[in-house]
Amino acid sequence: MHLPSSLTLPHWRSVVRHALPSLLEGKIIPSAVFLVLLQLTGTALAVLGALVWSLSVIAVRTSTGRTISGLLVLTTTALVARTFAAIATGSVVIYFIQPTVATCLVGLAFLVSVPLRRPLVERLALDFVPLDAETRAHPTVRRFFKHVSLWWGCTSMINFAITLWLLSTASPTTFVLLKSFLGPVTTTVTLGVAFLWFRALMARSGTSVVFAPAAGRLVPLPV
C-alpha cells in the first residue's frame, strides 16, 4: 500500500475568499448587532436584533436567487432556538449556554469517533482534500485521523470549559467580545496544528503537500 507522491490543497487565499462572506453574515455581523443593541436597548431587543439580521439575509438571498451558506442556515437555526428560549425564560444566560453545550457535544463526538474507528476528522478532511480510498486506508493516514480527532475533541472541551468560566464571571458584553475572539483563535490553532502535523507526517512518508495556484478552484459566494 503506497501513498501518492504529492497531495494538492486549495490555496489559502481561495479558502479565505470562499469563507469570508459566510463568516461575516453568519457570525461577525450578528454578534456586532447584538452588542450594539445590548448597549442601546437591553437584552430582549439585542437577541431579537441578531435573529432579525440573519432572517433578513436569508430572505434577501432567497428572493434574489443567491446561494445561502450552510453556516448561515446553521447560525439562524441556532439563533431561533436561543432567542425563543431567552425570551421565554428572561435569562441571557440561557441565550449563551446553548452554543456552549453544542461545543461540548461536538468535542465528545470527536472523542467518541476514535474508539468507534470512524474518526470525524476524516470526514472533514475529505471536504477539502481529495484522498482516494487507498490513501485513506494507509496506516499512517489512519493514525493521523485518529490522533487529530482526539486533538480536536480535547480543544473543544477546553473551549467549553473556558466558555463556562467566562459565562459565570463576565458581563454579557465582555462575554460576547471574549467569546468572539476565543472561538476563531481556538479553531485557527486547532486547524493550524492539524495541518502542520499532516504535512510533517506526509513528508516522513515521502509525500509532498502543495497548495493549488492562488486562483484556486473555490469560488466566493455571491454577495
Short mmCIF file of the C-alpha atoms (twelve columns), coordinates in Angstrom:
data_MODEL
# 
_entry.id   MODEL 
# 
loop_
_atom_site.group_PDB 
_atom_site.id 
_atom_site.type_symbol 
_atom_site.label_atom_id 
_atom_site.label_alt_id 
_atom_site.label_comp_id 
_atom_site.label_asym_id 
_atom_site.label_seq_id 
_atom_site.Cartn_x 
_atom_site.Cartn_y 
_atom_site.Cartn_z 
_atom_site.pdbx_PDB_model_num 
ATOM 1   C CA . MET A 1   0.000   0.000  0.000  1 
ATOM 2   C CA . HIS A 2   1.643   3.225  -1.178 1 
ATOM 3   C CA . LEU A 3   0.941   6.904  -0.594 1 
ATOM 4   C CA . PRO A 4   0.837   9.283  -3.597 1 
ATOM 5   C CA . SER A 5   3.937   11.351 -4.330 1 
ATOM 6   C CA . SER A 6   2.031   14.607 -3.720 1 
ATOM 7   C CA . LEU A 7   -1.281  15.982 -2.452 1 
ATOM 8   C CA . THR A 8   -2.707  19.314 -3.621 1 
ATOM 9   C CA . LEU A 9   -4.663  21.501 -1.191 1 
ATOM 10  C CA . PRO A 10  -6.769  24.561 -2.079 1 
ATOM 11  C CA . HIS A 11  -4.814  27.817 -1.842 1 
ATOM 12  C CA . TRP A 12  -5.381  29.561 1.480  1 
ATOM 13  C CA . ARG A 13  -6.471  32.781 -0.257 1 
ATOM 14  C CA . SER A 14  -9.188  30.878 -2.089 1 
ATOM 15  C CA . VAL A 15  -10.356 29.352 1.184  1 
ATOM 16  C CA . VAL A 16  -10.476 32.786 2.843  1 
ATOM 17  C CA . ARG A 17  -12.353 34.372 -0.079 1 
ATOM 18  C CA . HIS A 18  -14.796 31.492 -0.021 1 
ATOM 19  C CA . ALA A 19  -15.373 31.590 3.736  1 
ATOM 20  C CA . LEU A 20  -15.315 35.335 4.492  1 
ATOM 21  C CA . PRO A 21  -18.829 36.247 3.251  1 
ATOM 22  C CA . SER A 22  -20.313 33.374 5.251  1 
ATOM 23  C CA . LEU A 23  -18.398 34.363 8.385  1 
ATOM 24  C CA . LEU A 24  -19.476 37.993 8.057  1 
ATOM 25  C CA . GLU A 25  -23.158 37.195 7.527  1 
ATOM 26  C CA . GLY A 26  -23.402 34.223 9.874  1 
ATOM 27  C CA . LYS A 27  -21.132 35.151 12.781 1 
ATOM 28  C CA . ILE A 28  -19.479 38.563 12.826 1 
ATOM 29  C CA . ILE A 29  -22.381 40.868 11.936 1 
ATOM 30  C CA . PRO A 30  -24.983 39.136 14.185 1 
ATOM 31  C CA . SER A 31  -22.542 39.445 17.106 1 
ATOM 32  C CA . ALA A 32  -21.983 43.129 16.322 1 
ATOM 33  C CA . VAL A 33  -25.743 43.757 16.087 1 
ATOM 34  C CA . PHE A 34  -26.237 42.019 19.437 1 
ATOM 35  C CA . LEU A 35  -23.522 44.084 21.145 1 
ATOM 36  C CA . VAL A 36  -24.762 47.428 19.793 1 
ATOM 37  C CA . LEU A 37  -28.392 46.767 20.712 1 
ATOM 38  C CA . LEU A 38  -27.387 45.362 24.100 1 
ATOM 39  C CA . GLN A 39  -25.742 48.672 24.948 1 
ATOM 40  C CA . LEU A 40  -28.546 50.810 23.489 1 
ATOM 41  C CA . THR A 41  -31.750 48.925 24.318 1 
ATOM 42  C CA . GLY A 42  -31.151 45.904 26.569 1 
ATOM 43  C CA . THR A 43  -31.134 42.133 26.271 1 
ATOM 44  C CA . ALA A 44  -34.548 41.451 24.681 1 
ATOM 45  C CA . LEU A 45  -34.083 43.663 21.629 1 
ATOM 46  C CA . ALA A 46  -30.446 42.597 21.329 1 
ATOM 47  C CA . VAL A 47  -31.310 38.910 20.904 1 
ATOM 48  C CA . LEU A 48  -34.189 39.791 18.566 1 
ATOM 49  C CA . GLY A 49  -31.957 42.092 16.524 1 
ATOM 50  C CA . ALA A 50  -29.368 39.375 15.878 1 
ATOM 51  C CA . LEU A 51  -32.132 36.988 14.784 1 
ATOM 52  C CA . VAL A 52  -33.807 39.599 12.545 1 
ATOM 53  C CA . TRP A 53  -30.478 40.240 10.812 1 
ATOM 54  C CA . SER A 54  -29.969 36.551 9.993  1 
ATOM 55  C CA . LEU A 55  -33.568 36.046 8.852  1 
ATOM 56  C CA . SER A 56  -33.330 39.165 6.677  1 
ATOM 57  C CA . VAL A 57  -30.166 37.922 4.965  1 
ATOM 58  C CA . ILE A 58  -31.840 34.580 4.210  1 
ATOM 59  C CA . ALA A 59  -34.928 36.370 2.885  1 
ATOM 60  C CA . VAL A 60  -32.870 38.657 0.613  1 
ATOM 61  C CA . ARG A 61  -30.756 35.785 -0.718 1 
ATOM 62  C CA . THR A 62  -33.852 33.667 -1.335 1 
ATOM 63  C CA . SER A 63  -35.720 36.448 -3.125 1 
ATOM 64  C CA . THR A 64  -32.735 37.230 -5.348 1 
ATOM 65  C CA . GLY A 65  -31.874 33.597 -6.082 1 
ATOM 66  C CA . ARG A 66  -28.438 33.787 -4.462 1 
ATOM 67  C CA . THR A 67  -26.707 30.999 -2.550 1 
ATOM 68  C CA . ILE A 68  -27.436 30.573 1.160  1 
ATOM 69  C CA . SER A 69  -24.399 29.253 3.003  1 
ATOM 70  C CA . GLY A 70  -24.620 26.283 5.314  1 
ATOM 71  C CA . LEU A 71  -23.102 28.384 8.094  1 
ATOM 72  C CA . LEU A 72  -25.872 30.979 7.756  1 
ATOM 73  C CA . VAL A 73  -28.544 28.275 7.924  1 
ATOM 74  C CA . LEU A 74  -26.972 26.677 10.995 1 
ATOM 75  C CA . THR A 75  -26.449 30.025 12.719 1 
ATOM 76  C CA . THR A 76  -30.007 31.171 12.036 1 
ATOM 77  C CA . THR A 77  -31.474 27.873 13.225 1 
ATOM 78  C CA . ALA A 78  -29.483 28.138 16.433 1 
ATOM 79  C CA . LEU A 79  -30.480 31.797 16.867 1 
ATOM 80  C CA . VAL A 80  -34.170 30.914 16.567 1 
ATOM 81  C CA . ALA A 81  -33.890 28.357 19.377 1 
ATOM 82  C CA . ARG A 82  -31.684 30.596 21.522 1 
ATOM 83  C CA . THR A 83  -33.916 33.659 21.080 1 
ATOM 84  C CA . PHE A 84  -37.160 31.912 21.983 1 
ATOM 85  C CA . ALA A 85  -35.509 30.228 24.984 1 
ATOM 86  C CA . ALA A 86  -34.032 33.520 26.211 1 
ATOM 87  C CA . ILE A 87  -37.302 35.428 25.815 1 
ATOM 88  C CA . ALA A 88  -39.335 32.634 27.429 1 
ATOM 89  C CA . THR A 89  -37.049 32.456 30.472 1 
ATOM 90  C CA . GLY A 90  -35.974 36.081 30.605 1 
ATOM 91  C CA . SER A 91  -32.387 34.913 31.097 1 
ATOM 92  C CA . VAL A 92  -29.466 35.975 28.907 1 
ATOM 93  C CA . VAL A 93  -27.515 33.024 30.339 1 
ATOM 94  C CA . ILE A 94  -29.874 30.659 28.512 1 
ATOM 95  C CA . TYR A 95  -29.095 32.531 25.286 1 
ATOM 96  C CA . PHE A 96  -25.382 31.853 25.665 1 
ATOM 97  C CA . ILE A 97  -25.422 28.386 27.235 1 
ATOM 98  C CA . GLN A 98  -26.880 26.594 24.202 1 
ATOM 99  C CA . PRO A 99  -23.904 27.041 21.830 1 
ATOM 100 C CA . THR A 100 -21.638 26.262 24.785 1 
ATOM 101 C CA . VAL A 101 -23.347 22.920 25.245 1 
ATOM 102 C CA . ALA A 102 -23.104 22.368 21.486 1 
ATOM 103 C CA . THR A 103 -19.322 22.870 21.692 1 
ATOM 104 C CA . CYS A 104 -19.171 20.219 24.402 1 
ATOM 105 C CA . LEU A 105 -21.223 17.776 22.332 1 
ATOM 106 C CA . VAL A 106 -19.031 18.350 19.271 1 
ATOM 107 C CA . GLY A 107 -15.947 17.654 21.370 1 
ATOM 108 C CA . LEU A 108 -17.489 14.454 22.702 1 
ATOM 109 C CA . ALA A 109 -18.416 13.409 19.158 1 
ATOM 110 C CA . PHE A 110 -14.774 13.758 18.055 1 
ATOM 111 C CA . LEU A 111 -13.561 11.777 21.058 1 
ATOM 112 C CA . VAL A 112 -16.164 9.013  20.717 1 
ATOM 113 C CA . SER A 113 -15.499 8.664  16.984 1 
ATOM 114 C CA . VAL A 114 -11.989 7.340  17.693 1 
ATOM 115 C CA . PRO A 115 -12.871 4.112  19.562 1 
ATOM 116 C CA . LEU A 116 -15.658 3.576  17.012 1 
ATOM 117 C CA . ARG A 117 -12.920 3.633  14.319 1 
ATOM 118 C CA . ARG A 118 -14.784 6.330  12.369 1 
ATOM 119 C CA . PRO A 119 -12.699 9.465  13.177 1 
ATOM 120 C CA . LEU A 120 -14.659 12.602 12.373 1 
ATOM 121 C CA . VAL A 121 -11.576 14.428 11.117 1 
ATOM 122 C CA . GLU A 122 -11.500 12.051 8.169  1 
ATOM 123 C CA . ARG A 123 -14.955 13.192 7.061  1 
ATOM 124 C CA . LEU A 124 -13.998 16.849 7.422  1 
ATOM 125 C CA . ALA A 125 -10.715 16.379 5.564  1 
ATOM 126 C CA . LEU A 126 -12.444 14.829 2.569  1 
ATOM 127 C CA . ASP A 127 -14.403 18.069 2.066  1 
ATOM 128 C CA . PHE A 128 -11.133 19.849 1.239  1 
ATOM 129 C CA . VAL A 129 -8.577  17.217 0.212  1 
ATOM 130 C CA . PRO A 130 -9.391  14.632 -2.486 1 
ATOM 131 C CA . LEU A 131 -7.947  11.460 -0.952 1 
ATOM 132 C CA . ASP A 132 -8.527  8.180  -2.741 1 
ATOM 133 C CA . ALA A 133 -9.598  5.051  -0.883 1 
ATOM 134 C CA . GLU A 134 -6.101  3.545  -0.858 1 
ATOM 135 C CA . THR A 135 -4.561  6.685  0.647  1 
ATOM 136 C CA . ARG A 136 -7.270  6.917  3.324  1 
ATOM 137 C CA . ALA A 137 -6.698  3.260  4.245  1 
ATOM 138 C CA . HIS A 138 -2.924  3.674  4.690  1 
ATOM 139 C CA . PRO A 139 -1.905  3.031  8.347  1 
ATOM 140 C CA . THR A 140 -0.052  6.364  8.570  1 
ATOM 141 C CA . VAL A 141 -3.065  8.333  7.366  1 
ATOM 142 C CA . ARG A 142 -5.406  6.336  9.601  1 
ATOM 143 C CA . ARG A 143 -3.234  7.167  12.633 1 
ATOM 144 C CA . PHE A 144 -3.283  10.823 11.670 1 
ATOM 145 C CA . PHE A 145 -7.089  10.904 11.505 1 
ATOM 146 C CA . LYS A 146 -7.343  9.155  14.863 1 
ATOM 147 C CA . HIS A 147 -4.848  11.360 16.678 1 
ATOM 148 C CA . VAL A 148 -6.178  14.624 15.239 1 
ATOM 149 C CA . SER A 149 -9.749  13.615 16.139 1 
ATOM 150 C CA . LEU A 150 -8.518  13.255 19.730 1 
ATOM 151 C CA . TRP A 151 -6.739  16.619 19.453 1 
ATOM 152 C CA . TRP A 152 -9.867  18.325 18.093 1 
ATOM 153 C CA . GLY A 153 -12.020 16.757 20.807 1 
ATOM 154 C CA . CYS A 154 -9.657  17.968 23.533 1 
ATOM 155 C CA . THR A 155 -9.517  21.541 22.204 1 
ATOM 156 C CA . SER A 156 -13.330 21.601 22.006 1 
ATOM 157 C CA . MET A 157 -13.589 20.516 25.640 1 
ATOM 158 C CA . ILE A 158 -11.040 23.162 26.680 1 
ATOM 159 C CA . ASN A 159 -13.061 25.759 24.758 1 
ATOM 160 C CA . PHE A 160 -16.182 24.538 26.559 1 
ATOM 161 C CA . ALA A 161 -14.551 24.839 29.993 1 
ATOM 162 C CA . ILE A 162 -13.220 28.355 29.323 1 
ATOM 163 C CA . THR A 163 -16.609 29.451 27.961 1 
ATOM 164 C CA . LEU A 164 -18.397 28.186 31.076 1 
ATOM 165 C CA . TRP A 165 -15.937 30.089 33.253 1 
ATOM 166 C CA . LEU A 166 -16.445 33.292 31.246 1 
ATOM 167 C CA . LEU A 167 -20.207 32.846 31.359 1 
ATOM 168 C CA . SER A 168 -20.153 32.657 35.144 1 
ATOM 169 C CA . THR A 169 -17.733 35.537 35.724 1 
ATOM 170 C CA . ALA A 170 -18.057 38.092 32.905 1 
ATOM 171 C CA . SER A 171 -20.752 40.567 31.910 1 
ATOM 172 C CA . PRO A 172 -22.749 39.839 28.712 1 
ATOM 173 C CA . THR A 173 -20.818 42.455 26.725 1 
ATOM 174 C CA . THR A 174 -17.436 41.187 27.907 1 
ATOM 175 C CA . PHE A 175 -18.520 37.608 27.304 1 
ATOM 176 C CA . VAL A 176 -19.542 38.285 23.682 1 
ATOM 177 C CA . LEU A 177 -16.302 40.150 22.951 1 
ATOM 178 C CA . LEU A 178 -14.082 37.486 24.511 1 
ATOM 179 C CA . LYS A 179 -16.070 34.626 23.003 1 
ATOM 180 C CA . SER A 180 -15.920 36.234 19.548 1 
ATOM 181 C CA . PHE A 181 -12.139 36.217 19.939 1 
ATOM 182 C CA . LEU A 182 -11.835 32.822 21.636 1 
ATOM 183 C CA . GLY A 183 -13.821 30.887 19.029 1 
ATOM 184 C CA . PRO A 184 -11.789 31.885 15.939 1 
ATOM 185 C CA . VAL A 185 -8.485  31.599 17.817 1 
ATOM 186 C CA . THR A 186 -9.299  28.086 19.044 1 
ATOM 187 C CA . THR A 187 -10.388 26.997 15.565 1 
ATOM 188 C CA . THR A 188 -7.316  28.550 13.913 1 
ATOM 189 C CA . VAL A 189 -4.905  26.917 16.363 1 
ATOM 190 C CA . THR A 190 -6.654  23.550 16.015 1 
ATOM 191 C CA . LEU A 191 -6.585  23.653 12.210 1 
ATOM 192 C CA . GLY A 192 -3.044  25.037 12.106 1 
ATOM 193 C CA . VAL A 193 -1.641  22.300 14.318 1 
ATOM 194 C CA . ALA A 194 -3.565  19.653 12.353 1 
ATOM 195 C CA . PHE A 195 -2.188  20.934 9.039  1 
ATOM 196 C CA . LEU A 196 1.431   21.105 10.231 1 
ATOM 197 C CA . TRP A 197 1.031   17.667 11.756 1 
ATOM 198 C CA . PHE A 198 -0.360  16.298 8.489  1 
ATOM 199 C CA . ARG A 199 2.373   17.878 6.359  1 
ATOM 200 C CA . ALA A 200 5.162   16.562 8.618  1 
ATOM 201 C CA . LEU A 201 3.619   13.102 8.654  1 
ATOM 202 C CA . MET A 202 3.304   13.038 4.871  1 
ATOM 203 C CA . ALA A 203 6.859   14.317 4.420  1 
ATOM 204 C CA . ARG A 204 8.217   11.450 6.530  1 
ATOM 205 C CA . SER A 205 6.281   9.064  4.287  1 
ATOM 206 C CA . GLY A 206 7.684   10.611 1.097  1 
ATOM 207 C CA . THR A 207 4.564   12.583 0.114  1 
ATOM 208 C CA . SER A 208 4.768   16.334 -0.529 1 
ATOM 209 C CA . VAL A 209 1.810   18.563 0.364  1 
ATOM 210 C CA . VAL A 210 1.416   21.514 -2.022 1 
ATOM 211 C CA . PHE A 211 -1.099  24.304 -2.481 1 
ATOM 212 C CA . ALA A 212 -3.055  24.979 -5.639 1 
ATOM 213 C CA . PRO A 213 -2.358  28.241 -7.520 1 
ATOM 214 C CA . ALA A 214 -3.720  31.418 -5.916 1 
ATOM 215 C CA . ALA A 215 -6.723  31.460 -8.238 1 
ATOM 216 C CA . GLY A 216 -7.765  28.114 -6.746 1 
ATOM 217 C CA . ARG A 217 -10.817 26.114 -7.525 1 
ATOM 218 C CA . LEU A 218 -13.017 27.662 -4.862 1 
ATOM 219 C CA . VAL A 219 -15.350 30.433 -5.915 1 
ATOM 220 C CA . PRO A 220 -16.516 33.036 -3.374 1 
ATOM 221 C CA . LEU A 221 -20.222 33.019 -2.567 1 
ATOM 222 C CA . PRO A 222 -22.056 35.885 -4.318 1 
ATOM 223 C CA . VAL A 223 -22.713 38.883 -2.091 1 
# 
